[in-house]
Each structure stands twice: as C-alpha cells, then as structure tokens.
Amino acid sequence: MRRIRQLSLRLPTLDVHGTGGKKAQQHLVAKSANPAAKLSFPDHWNKTDVRGALFASHGHVCAYCGRALPDNDRGDVEHFRPKGKVDGDDAHGGYWWLAYEFSNYLLSCSACNRVYKRDRFPLRNGATRRTYATRGRLFEVAHFFLGAADWSCVKCEHSPSTRSLDSHQPTGSVAMIMVKDSTRDLNRFLKLSSLNEFARGMVMRVVLTFMLHRGRMSCSQAGGAIRTEPVHRSQITRFLARTRWQKDDFNEPLRKQLLALESTKGRFLYLIDATLCGQSGKKTQNTYSTGNRNKRRRKKGRRYGTKKHARRSCHSFTFGLLITPSGYRLPFQIPHYTKEYCKAKGLTHRTTAEAAADLIRSLPLPEGSDVVVLGDTAYDAKVVREACDEQNYLWIFPANPERVFDGPVGSRPKLRSRLKDWTSLSLKTIRLRASTGKYADYRRLSRWRMGPKLKPRVYTAHQEKRQVRSVGRVQLVFSTMKPDLKKATPDDVKILMTNAVDMSLTEVIELYSLRWQIELFFKELKSTLGFDEYRFERFEAVEGWVNSAITTVLYLEWQRARHLTSKRLTEEQKRWWSSQRLHGLCEAFRQEVEQEELKFLSNRLKTPGGISRLKRILSNATPKEYRAKT
C-alpha cells in the first residue's frame, strides 16, 4: 500500500487563465446550456508544469503498482475519476468537471492506466455516485484494487489529500521472503562458491534484496529480507566491510559454472568500460572528483549563497562484460583505487586501462577461444592492445584522431587528415537491423524493436589497411550516420581501429555497435538492482556490495541458462527467457518464490501442528520487545 502526498499547487495550465482552466469553463458553459452536450478533452494535463508537479508528489513511480516507471514509459497522467464515461454506468457521463482538476490526477504506468484501470470506478453496494449537481463534498476513498478479478469498491467519495492504493502487483514490504526454504535454487547456486555457511547466509540476504527490493536499495531492507531470520542493518554493514571473506574471488566458481552451461560454439564478445557511482560524504574512502574544477572568483558587489554544500565525488569501477555465443552475460570488475587510498592501504595504483588489461588477461576461457574485445576511446592504449595480443584476441577501439600514420619524420599525417578528402573516398552504404544478422542473438531486444517494419540504421563508411605509428598494421574504418557530408570532421565521423585486418567492413561496424550492450548493462545494474544506492564510509564495504551485485547477476543468468537448456520448455517459452533483461528475470524469480511460499503455507495449514509451527515462525520473526502480548 502506498500513500501519496498530494501537493496543494496553483498551476499555470490549470489556472482560470490557463489553457486547462479555460477549457474547464467552456465545459461548464456547454453543460449548463445542454446537460447532454458531448465534450472534448484536449490533453492539457500533459503540459510540463502539471507533469512536473506529479513527479514531485509521486516520484517516477506508478501510483497504483508502486513500480518505477521504465525508461520506455514516461507514464500516463491518469484521471482517478474517469472524465468522459464510467465503465458500467452509461447514464452517468463521467466526472467531466474534474478533467482539469489537479487533485484528480495520478501518475501511473501505461499498463495500469490502459489495461487495468481504464474507465473503471466502481462503488460499494449502497453508495451513490456523485454528479455535477450533487457533487457537494466527495468522501475519502478507502481502497482501490487493480486486480483482474476481485475489486474493492469505493465506499464513498471524497477529494482525498492522501490516497491508499493497493496494487495488482506484489506490494513492497521490507520482508522479501518468509522462509529460507523458498529459495532452494539460490541456496544451491551459492553453495558452488567458496563462501562458508555464515557468509552465504549474509550474501543471500543482499542478493535477495537486489532482486526483490521496493524503493531504495539499502542494508535495512537486506536485514529484513528473510522474515523468519531477520538481522540488524548494522550486521549487514559490518559483514560487507570484513575483508577476510573477500580474500578470494567467491564469484569465480559461479562464473565457471555458468560457462559450463554454454554449449554453443562461436565468438565471445568482451566489452570493457568504467562506471561511476556518485558519493557526497566527506569521510567516504577512495573517492575522487570528476567535477568541481572551476571555481568562479567572487565578483565585487555580487551576492553569493552562504550555505555550504558537500562536494560531489564518486567511486569508479572498471567492468568487463563477457557475452557468450548463447547470449549469457558474465560481469567482471576491478575497483579503481585513488593514489591516496593506495598509499594508505599499501595497494598498487592502476589506471582504468591497466585494470582493463588485467581483466583481459584473467578471462577464464579455454586457449584458442575466438574473442573480440570492444571498448571506447579510453581503452585505445598500448597496455590493452598488448594484453589482447598475448591472448590472441581481436580488438576494436575508436582511434584517437590525433594518431599519425607510420613513415619518416616530417611525413606522418594524422588519421584525421583522411577526412579532408571525404567525398573522394570509396564510401559504401551499410544497412544494419538489430533484430537480424549474424550477431542478433548477442542483443536483448524488446518485441517492439523486431520485425520487418523496423527501420535499419544506415552508415556511410570507408575502410583501408594502413600502418599506424606505435600500433602496427591495422584496419581503419571511417563511419558516420550523417548522410551527404561534404566536409567531415572528427565530430561527424568515428574512426575505428582493429587488428582484424581481414574482417569485412559490415562486420566491423556491426561488432562495434554491440559495445552499447555494456552501457545498457550499467543502466540495468543501477535502475533495476539499485547498484549505486549505497552509503558506506569504508570502501571495503563498497567492494562487498559490488561483489554481491555481481553474484545477483550471475544467479539470474544461471537461471536463464538452465531454462534455455531445459527440454521441458517450448520454443516460445525459451524465446521469452532469452529476451529478458534483469528486470524480467527478477520478476520471474519473484513469481517462483511466491509460489513456493504459497505451497509452504498450504502445507502448514493442513494440520493443527503445522498451524502452531507457522505461528511460532512468524512470532520469532519479530523482536521480543515488539511482540504483542496475547
């Protein structure tokens, strides 16, 4: 159940002189002249000031189901009381006088608004539906269920300052699961790691919270993840900060188990990039600032605020994302240590390129595996290329336009010099569709991005094999999505450099386009799992948090791999599992846990002894000082 804080605002759009307010006056005049008049409802409620006020009161969260709005859904401005008509009451004509009333608006996801709620507004037996003539004072809404079958109706009507809305989806309480036995697969998966029993139990709490949490991810939620075995949030924090359970990479056996399920022979893609997690605490360890560089001088006579604000800083993590031929994703990471932190802890400082080289060297793949390493401009570094050459891996990186071709001193033109003769180059047009082609299985596409009607991405490109100074013989690909360029600049054209000199132009561009998968992975980590929502002073606790997040991803990918290799599933079911991102996999896990807990409750309720045991379990889940005296 969510409680929504209704703001009391005077919005320009809904004011008497605003577009919405004027339309409301026109409706009033039209209905006064003819009560049966048909009204039109322009969507003035989608104006910026109205949406902004809803975001301020709701956050980017659906008012009904309580879920964060996905990135492809900006949310609907929902009329709580239907404006045009009421489902099941054709004679009423809707609450048209509330069409441009802010107190009647809710922010909802498109599924809740268009599939579940729609024009429904049922009343309980005996309640009278208000019309404009009898509107008087609308009474408070009790509960509104969006379930497909059962509806709890509005007892009486009121213009609410606070609304209680129950979801058609699971509500977000602190207790994620009731008993540990409902997650047998997770128990079995964690036993494959090098953790002892106590550490497995603590990591399980954090992993469960990453997958099932509502709202902000935190140690408080992790402490109550298992209802029958709650722990204090400080226990989670202290456990994460202990270094002895992190001496060995406990995720390494889990990755090997997942790679063992890879049955398809083909090419592996290894994407490397770094992600930042913002921090504002002054005492937070191992942070550095990426901004706050330019401080303006105080100008004479100019007023400045006297409030002091914490300087923004961040933690950085270098990630490697291995995508297998079957599409499984295995994350690896090395945290970035600042020079001050290394000096204090006796550690070796590494740049992000050096960390990426170490990730490449430690990749647990058999000798002779076909691997392509992809990265952005930050990884166009000698140390990364040397690591790839040691492992016989192919690599594709954007080249620095200031690099020069090999040659005698004085005649070494820059790579960007080739852009001056852009129209004279042998340009080719490349059309790529994400849902088709050799590397379609390496992506996770929604069904809206598949099919023959999807427009292809059109590239204009040129390739040549040249000797580049300090690199050697490579293939250079100059590509752009801007058609009919007359004068090309490095801002218009991306220069790709690869040691795969015999690879086709189309394949180079298609492979490099897959580098974006690691950016989507970072987005899922932060938006779905809450990877960046930690607040720790000690960086050892941050490392424990990050490793637990990686364990969560590995478990979800392990579940995907088990279902894709199962002979019991149909091809349609396997397509569903192969296309799901982390959010869909978390929902599948939630549904599985709910079914297991229903079985547990059903079995316990069959006998008096089972009922007594269930009571003891629930009683023990509450601290002694809070147990009701019955």
Secondary structure, DSSP 8 states (H G I E B T S, - for coil): -EEEE------TTTSTTSHHHHHHHHHHHHHHH-TT-------GGGSHHHHHHHHHHH-SB-TTT--B--TT---EEEESS-SS-BTTBTTT---GGGTT-GGGEEEE-HHIIIIIITT---B-TT-----STT-S-----------SS----BSS----SEEEE--SS----S--BS-GGGGHHHHHHHTTSS--HHHHHHHHHHHHHHHH--SS--HHHHHTSBTTS---HHHHHHHHH-SGGGSS-TTHHHHHHHHHT----S-EEEEEEEEEEEE--TT-TT-B-SS--------TT-----------EEEEEEEEEEE-TT--EEEEEEE---HHHHHHHT-----HHHHHHHHHHT----TT--EEEE--GGG-SHHHHHHHHHHT-EEEEE--TT-BBS-STT---BGGGGGGGGGGS--EEEEE-TTSSTTGGGS---GGG-STTS--EEEEEEEEEEEETTTEEEEEEEEES-SS-SS--TTT-EEEEES-TTS-HHHHHHHHHTTHHHHHHHHHHHHTS-TT----SSHHHHHHHHHHHHHHHHHHHHHHHHHHT-SSS-HHHHHHHHH--HHHHHHHHHHHHHHHHHHHHHHHTTSHHHHHHHHHHHHHTS-GGG----
